[in-house]
Amino acid sequence: MSQNAEQKYIYSKLPPGAISKSTVIVLATGIASYTALELLYGSETFYKKAVMPMVHKFVDGEDSHRWAVRAASWGLLPRFGWNRKEYPELKCELFGREFKNPIGLAAGFDKDGQAITQLAKNSGFGLIEIGSVTPIPQPGNNRPRVFRLLEDEGVINRYGFNSDGVGRVHQRVRSARDSWVPESYAYFGVNLGKNKLTEDAKLDYEIGVNYFAPHCDYLVLNVSSPNTPGLRSMQKKSDLEKLLAYVHQALEMHKLEKQPQVFLKIAPDLIESELKDIAQVVTNKKFAIDGIIVSNTTIARPDYLRSENKTETGGLSGAPVREISTECVRKIYKLTNGQIPIIGCGGVFSGADAYEKIRAGASLVQLYSAFVYEGFPVIGKIKRELVELLRKDGFSHVSEAIGADHREKTK
């Protein structure tokens, strides 16, 4: 029997559709294997061109956020590739602690501390921040409350401090910190907020301090979310001084051997006189503020926004807030004479964006909205591109670039 005849005989004995089924199985297995490898290695192109557009098409903003946190908690983060690579140029020392790199995760992603260990250990970040956490659990505002501005690479949210409350989040924080490895894990912070119906806000921040001060590297006093009525008014000088004095006293009462740093997070929409007041307050030693996060989301809507979601109420983040937040970093650095570390936050999607904030005066940089458009591999991309820019400009270390724009102006 010839070879062709033998093949025809074999095929004739197969059940109907067997070849088609086998072909589908082989193709599906190949596609699944390819996808798994791309996810495992954190392919920037695959995430940006394939994964995230599919997510945008089939999953709404809040559901995709929830699933991203779950994926992180299950360890479904890029395990190889650029995310895991660290560079000697990016190692930096601040607050008596060495950071692997100055790139951090902003509050708002892991609101309830569900993925602390995996983010601290495997994400590639130099620092991570959970929250905002409120004393009493609260659901936040009604859905829908998260809106993508796809054409603008922006996000508008009006979550309204949805939180599991200090009790449940405290349990997760303690569980994570019990097995912490400081030398290899990211610097860890908890962002504190107030409940919507609380009249005396400083009591809510005191509760947050009491729960988390012994279990974190830093605490953030969030007085700048636009989605909690009356919160931003706490940025006024007199109110801010009362809050910071109260929080400092509460922290001192713990008599901790190693106190956490305390950061203040401000809005990017403040006018010049308000920025001057804040600069005076945070540089006053009696309030013991260790750093300032610049900035939160903005209530402004730039004229160039194209998305139909631009009219939604809430805080705008992502690419549209990059310039306004960087300018705010620049002003705070100048007003404080570089005396207090600044954590730049807002619109960081690339190494150039991070570098821009560092040159403007930021010692560290945070991101979150970039995840919405580029996924987890954006972390590795930013680190790699930042190192390339430092080398191009002749800096041997990232610390040399902090505030470089101000020094060049004085030459």
NUSEVO-624355 format. One record per residue (C-alpha): residue number from 1; x, y, z. Coordinates in Angstrom, 2 decimals. Example, Ala and Ser with C-alpha at 12.3 -4.5 7.8 and 13.67 -1.06 7.14 Angstrom:
resi, u, v, w
1, 12.30, -4.50, 7.80
2, 13.67, -1.06, 7.14
//
This chain:
resi, u, v, w
1, 0.00, 0.00, 0.00
2, 1.35, 3.46, -0.95
3, 1.90, 6.16, 1.65
4, -0.98, 8.28, 0.30
5, -3.32, 5.34, 0.31
6, -2.29, 4.47, 3.86
7, -2.98, 8.05, 5.02
8, -6.42, 8.03, 3.35
9, -7.21, 4.71, 5.06
10, -6.19, 6.06, 8.48
11, -8.20, 9.27, 7.99
12, -11.27, 7.26, 6.91
13, -11.23, 5.42, 10.24
14, -11.26, 8.65, 12.28
15, -14.61, 9.81, 13.72
16, -16.27, 12.78, 11.96
17, -14.74, 16.12, 12.92
18, -11.68, 14.58, 14.59
19, -9.19, 16.47, 12.47
20, -10.96, 19.80, 13.03
21, -11.12, 19.18, 16.76
22, -7.44, 18.29, 16.88
23, -6.54, 21.40, 14.93
24, -8.57, 23.57, 17.31
25, -6.93, 21.94, 20.34
26, -3.43, 22.45, 18.93
27, -4.15, 26.08, 18.05
28, -5.81, 26.79, 21.40
29, -2.91, 25.20, 23.26
30, -0.43, 27.24, 21.27
31, -2.30, 30.50, 21.83
32, -2.71, 29.74, 25.54
33, 1.00, 28.93, 25.88
34, 2.00, 32.08, 24.02
35, -0.34, 34.21, 26.17
36, 0.97, 32.64, 29.37
37, 4.57, 33.35, 28.37
38, 3.78, 36.95, 27.42
39, 2.03, 37.50, 30.75
40, 4.77, 35.75, 32.69
41, 7.48, 37.86, 31.12
42, 5.39, 41.02, 31.26
43, 5.49, 41.91, 27.57
44, 4.81, 45.64, 27.35
45, 3.49, 45.46, 23.79
46, 1.25, 42.46, 24.52
47, -0.34, 44.15, 27.52
48, -0.77, 47.55, 25.84
49, -1.93, 46.31, 22.44
50, -3.83, 43.14, 23.35
51, -4.67, 42.65, 27.02
52, -5.74, 46.15, 28.05
53, -7.85, 46.92, 24.92
54, -9.74, 43.65, 25.53
55, -10.29, 44.63, 29.15
56, -11.53, 48.07, 28.09
57, -13.95, 46.53, 25.62
58, -15.52, 43.89, 27.83
59, -15.03, 44.93, 31.48
60, -16.08, 48.19, 33.11
61, -13.65, 50.36, 35.06
62, -14.50, 49.27, 38.58
63, -14.79, 45.55, 37.81
64, -11.44, 45.56, 36.02
65, -9.92, 47.36, 39.01
66, -11.26, 44.71, 41.36
67, -9.95, 41.89, 39.19
68, -6.53, 43.53, 38.89
69, -6.23, 43.62, 42.68
70, -7.26, 39.97, 42.86
71, -4.72, 39.04, 40.20
72, -2.03, 40.81, 42.19
73, -3.09, 39.08, 45.41
74, -2.84, 35.69, 43.66
75, 0.68, 36.53, 42.52
76, -0.31, 36.92, 38.86
77, 2.35, 39.54, 38.27
78, 5.17, 39.40, 35.69
79, 7.76, 37.08, 37.22
80, 10.53, 37.75, 34.71
81, 11.53, 40.54, 32.38
82, 12.00, 44.24, 33.01
83, 9.75, 44.49, 36.07
84, 12.12, 42.38, 38.12
85, 15.29, 44.08, 36.95
86, 16.87, 46.60, 39.31
87, 19.54, 49.17, 38.49
88, 22.36, 50.58, 40.64
89, 21.52, 54.07, 39.35
90, 18.05, 53.86, 40.91
91, 19.00, 52.71, 44.39
92, 18.38, 55.57, 46.77
93, 18.40, 56.30, 50.47
94, 15.68, 58.29, 52.17
95, 14.34, 58.39, 55.73
96, 17.28, 56.22, 56.76
97, 16.10, 53.45, 54.48
98, 17.51, 52.14, 51.21
99, 15.02, 51.88, 48.35
100, 15.53, 49.47, 45.45
101, 14.23, 52.21, 43.18
102, 12.21, 55.42, 43.52
103, 9.12, 54.16, 41.67
104, 6.09, 53.47, 43.85
105, 2.46, 52.44, 43.81
106, 0.07, 55.22, 44.76
107, -2.90, 54.77, 47.07
108, -6.18, 53.91, 45.38
109, -5.17, 50.64, 43.73
110, -5.11, 48.28, 46.71
111, -7.58, 50.18, 48.87
112, -8.12, 47.43, 51.44
113, -4.70, 45.78, 51.63
114, -5.65, 42.60, 49.80
115, -2.40, 42.20, 47.86
116, 0.23, 43.67, 50.18
117, 2.77, 40.84, 50.21
118, 2.72, 40.14, 46.48
119, 2.97, 43.82, 45.59
120, 5.79, 44.42, 48.07
121, 7.70, 41.30, 47.04
122, 7.09, 40.73, 43.34
123, 5.84, 43.88, 41.63
124, 9.18, 45.62, 41.09
125, 8.08, 48.73, 42.98
126, 10.38, 50.47, 45.44
127, 7.45, 51.49, 47.64
128, 3.77, 50.58, 47.84
129, 0.86, 52.34, 49.49
130, -2.56, 50.96, 50.40
131, -5.77, 52.82, 51.17
132, -7.33, 55.21, 51.71
133, -8.56, 53.44, 54.85
134, -11.40, 54.90, 56.92
135, -12.13, 54.05, 60.58
136, -15.63, 52.65, 59.94
137, -16.38, 50.52, 56.88
138, -18.27, 52.50, 54.26
139, -19.48, 51.64, 50.73
140, -18.50, 54.92, 49.11
141, -20.58, 56.56, 46.41
142, -23.06, 54.81, 44.16
143, -21.98, 53.05, 40.98
144, -21.03, 53.84, 38.28
145, -18.16, 55.76, 39.84
146, -15.13, 54.97, 37.67
147, -14.87, 56.23, 34.10
148, -12.10, 55.71, 31.58
149, -11.20, 58.54, 29.25
150, -9.73, 56.28, 26.59
151, -8.86, 59.00, 24.08
152, -7.03, 60.95, 26.78
153, -5.48, 58.08, 28.78
154, -7.22, 59.44, 31.83
155, -9.54, 58.20, 34.57
156, -12.27, 59.98, 36.50
157, -13.30, 58.38, 39.77
158, -15.73, 59.32, 42.47
159, -15.28, 56.28, 44.70
160, -15.78, 58.33, 47.86
161, -13.40, 56.44, 50.16
162, -15.04, 53.01, 49.85
163, -13.25, 51.05, 52.55
164, -13.37, 47.84, 54.57
165, -12.51, 49.93, 57.63
166, -9.49, 49.87, 59.95
167, -10.42, 46.59, 61.66
168, -10.32, 44.30, 58.63
169, -7.49, 46.13, 56.90
170, -5.45, 46.07, 60.12
171, -5.73, 42.27, 60.20
172, -4.39, 42.03, 56.64
173, -1.57, 44.45, 57.37
174, -0.47, 42.56, 60.48
175, -0.63, 39.25, 58.65
176, 1.56, 40.61, 55.84
177, 4.04, 42.31, 58.16
178, 4.50, 39.20, 60.30
179, 6.46, 37.62, 57.44
180, 8.04, 40.82, 56.11
181, 11.57, 40.86, 54.72
182, 12.63, 44.54, 54.86
183, 15.79, 44.01, 52.83
184, 13.94, 42.72, 49.77
185, 10.39, 44.04, 50.12
186, 9.13, 47.47, 49.11
187, 8.78, 50.37, 51.54
188, 5.21, 50.13, 52.85
189, 2.68, 52.85, 53.64
190, -0.95, 53.23, 54.68
191, -3.04, 56.11, 53.40
192, -5.57, 57.37, 55.96
193, -8.93, 58.96, 55.21
194, -12.00, 60.12, 57.11
195, -15.52, 58.75, 57.11
196, -18.07, 60.72, 55.15
197, -20.26, 61.55, 58.16
198, -17.48, 62.35, 60.63
199, -17.65, 65.95, 61.83
200, -14.32, 66.16, 63.69
201, -11.94, 64.73, 61.08
202, -8.86, 64.71, 63.27
203, -10.41, 61.94, 65.40
204, -10.62, 59.69, 62.34
205, -6.96, 60.25, 61.53
206, -6.07, 59.50, 65.14
207, -7.87, 56.15, 64.85
208, -5.88, 55.37, 61.71
209, -2.63, 56.25, 63.46
210, -3.50, 54.05, 66.43
211, -4.24, 51.05, 64.23
212, -1.41, 51.26, 61.71
213, 1.52, 53.19, 63.20
214, 3.16, 50.07, 64.69
215, 2.81, 48.12, 61.44
216, 3.96, 50.30, 58.56
217, 6.93, 52.31, 57.30
218, 4.92, 55.44, 56.66
219, 1.47, 56.96, 57.13
220, -0.24, 59.35, 54.73
221, -2.74, 61.98, 55.82
222, -5.05, 62.28, 52.83
223, -6.76, 65.67, 53.05
224, -7.12, 66.17, 49.32
225, -9.61, 63.71, 47.82
226, -12.33, 65.64, 45.96
227, -14.91, 62.90, 46.58
228, -15.47, 63.37, 50.33
229, -17.44, 66.52, 51.21
230, -15.41, 69.07, 53.15
231, -12.15, 67.11, 53.09
232, -10.15, 69.54, 50.96
233, -10.99, 72.41, 53.31
234, -8.58, 70.76, 55.76
235, -5.73, 72.05, 53.58
236, -6.38, 75.54, 54.98
237, -3.49, 76.60, 57.17
238, -5.31, 76.83, 60.51
239, -7.15, 73.53, 60.04
240, -4.03, 71.81, 58.80
241, -1.95, 72.97, 61.76
242, -4.56, 71.62, 64.19
243, -4.70, 68.28, 62.40
244, -0.93, 67.83, 62.20
245, -0.41, 68.79, 65.84
246, -3.10, 66.33, 66.89
247, -1.68, 63.50, 64.77
248, 1.85, 64.16, 66.03
249, 0.63, 63.95, 69.62
250, -1.24, 60.71, 68.89
251, 1.86, 59.19, 67.31
252, 4.10, 60.24, 70.20
253, 1.80, 58.50, 72.68
254, 2.68, 55.13, 71.14
255, 6.33, 55.55, 72.16
256, 7.41, 53.34, 69.28
257, 11.05, 52.36, 69.00
258, 10.81, 53.08, 65.28
259, 8.10, 55.53, 64.33
260, 6.66, 55.54, 60.83
261, 7.25, 58.58, 58.65
262, 4.25, 60.87, 58.22
263, 3.41, 62.29, 54.79
264, 0.79, 64.82, 53.78
265, -1.04, 64.37, 50.47
266, -2.25, 67.55, 48.80
267, -4.39, 68.52, 45.82
268, -2.96, 69.93, 42.58
269, -5.65, 72.62, 42.42
270, -4.32, 74.85, 45.19
271, -3.61, 78.50, 44.47
272, -0.21, 80.10, 45.14
273, -1.11, 81.48, 48.58
274, -2.42, 78.08, 49.71
275, 0.76, 76.38, 48.52
276, 2.83, 78.91, 50.45
277, 0.82, 78.19, 53.61
278, 1.27, 74.45, 53.20
279, 5.00, 74.87, 52.58
280, 5.31, 76.85, 55.81
281, 3.39, 74.25, 57.79
282, 5.19, 71.13, 56.51
283, 8.62, 72.67, 57.08
284, 7.74, 73.60, 60.67
285, 9.62, 71.04, 62.78
286, 6.98, 70.96, 65.51
287, 4.54, 69.18, 63.18
288, 7.09, 66.49, 62.29
289, 6.00, 66.01, 58.69
290, 8.56, 63.86, 56.88
291, 7.36, 64.20, 53.30
292, 4.64, 65.55, 51.05
293, 2.83, 63.70, 48.25
294, 2.13, 65.94, 45.28
295, -0.52, 65.35, 44.17
296, -3.98, 63.84, 44.38
297, -6.52, 63.90, 41.53
298, -7.72, 67.18, 40.06
299, -11.22, 68.64, 39.73
300, -10.03, 70.68, 36.73
301, -10.92, 69.60, 33.20
302, -8.33, 70.64, 30.60
303, -9.84, 72.03, 27.40
304, -8.14, 69.42, 25.25
305, -10.00, 66.43, 26.75
306, -11.79, 64.47, 24.01
307, -13.57, 61.63, 25.81
308, -17.32, 61.83, 26.25
309, -16.72, 60.92, 29.91
310, -14.91, 64.21, 30.56
311, -18.08, 65.73, 32.03
312, -18.37, 63.14, 34.80
313, -17.88, 64.49, 38.30
314, -14.98, 63.25, 40.40
315, -11.21, 63.39, 40.48
316, -9.32, 63.24, 37.20
317, -6.08, 61.23, 37.09
318, -3.82, 59.79, 34.45
319, -2.08, 61.54, 31.56
320, -4.21, 64.75, 31.71
321, -2.99, 65.53, 35.25
322, 0.71, 65.07, 34.48
323, 1.56, 68.71, 33.77
324, -0.47, 70.22, 36.58
325, 0.95, 67.80, 39.16
326, 4.53, 68.32, 37.95
327, 4.11, 72.07, 38.15
328, 2.81, 71.63, 41.69
329, 5.92, 69.58, 42.55
330, 8.07, 72.34, 41.11
331, 6.35, 75.03, 43.19
332, 6.47, 73.06, 46.45
333, 10.16, 72.29, 45.97
334, 10.88, 75.98, 45.45
335, 8.69, 77.12, 48.35
336, 10.31, 74.64, 50.75
337, 13.83, 75.20, 49.38
338, 14.08, 71.47, 48.89
339, 14.00, 70.94, 52.65
340, 11.33, 68.25, 52.64
341, 11.18, 65.13, 50.44
342, 8.48, 65.26, 47.76
343, 6.74, 62.21, 46.36
344, 5.59, 63.13, 42.86
345, 2.31, 61.58, 41.76
346, 0.08, 62.14, 38.77
347, 0.22, 61.08, 35.12
348, 3.35, 58.94, 35.28
349, 3.27, 56.58, 32.29
350, 6.92, 56.54, 31.20
351, 10.46, 57.04, 32.33
352, 10.29, 60.56, 30.88
353, 7.26, 61.36, 33.04
354, 9.04, 60.14, 36.17
355, 12.24, 61.96, 35.22
356, 10.30, 65.18, 34.69
357, 8.96, 65.03, 38.25
358, 12.36, 64.14, 39.70
359, 14.04, 67.06, 37.95
360, 11.21, 69.27, 39.23
361, 12.03, 68.21, 42.81
362, 10.53, 64.80, 43.57
363, 12.67, 62.31, 45.50
364, 10.24, 59.47, 44.82
365, 7.50, 58.98, 42.22
366, 4.18, 57.13, 42.42
367, 1.80, 55.84, 39.76
368, -1.52, 54.06, 39.49
369, -3.62, 55.13, 36.47
370, -0.91, 53.88, 34.10
371, -2.03, 50.35, 35.06
372, -5.37, 51.07, 33.39
373, -3.74, 51.54, 30.00
374, -0.50, 49.55, 30.10
375, -0.94, 46.97, 32.85
376, 1.71, 45.77, 35.28
377, 4.64, 45.85, 32.76
378, 4.61, 49.65, 32.90
379, 6.67, 49.38, 36.12
380, 9.64, 47.81, 34.35
381, 9.29, 50.15, 31.40
382, 9.48, 53.25, 33.60
383, 12.56, 52.01, 35.48
384, 14.38, 51.10, 32.27
385, 13.57, 54.37, 30.52
386, 14.44, 56.41, 33.61
387, 17.90, 54.86, 33.77
388, 18.43, 55.59, 30.06
389, 17.56, 59.25, 30.61
390, 19.84, 59.55, 33.65
391, 22.75, 58.12, 31.69
392, 22.02, 60.35, 28.71
393, 22.20, 63.46, 30.90
394, 25.36, 62.32, 32.65
395, 23.86, 61.46, 36.04
396, 25.43, 58.46, 37.73
397, 22.66, 58.24, 40.30
398, 19.00, 59.28, 40.47
399, 19.61, 61.38, 43.58
400, 21.78, 63.72, 41.50
401, 18.79, 64.58, 39.30
402, 16.45, 65.63, 42.14
403, 15.62, 69.30, 41.62
404, 18.03, 69.59, 38.68
405, 15.74, 72.03, 36.85
406, 15.99, 74.51, 39.72
407, 19.79, 74.36, 39.78
408, 20.01, 74.96, 36.05
409, 17.86, 78.09, 36.35
410, 20.21, 79.58, 38.93
411, 23.32, 79.09, 36.82
//
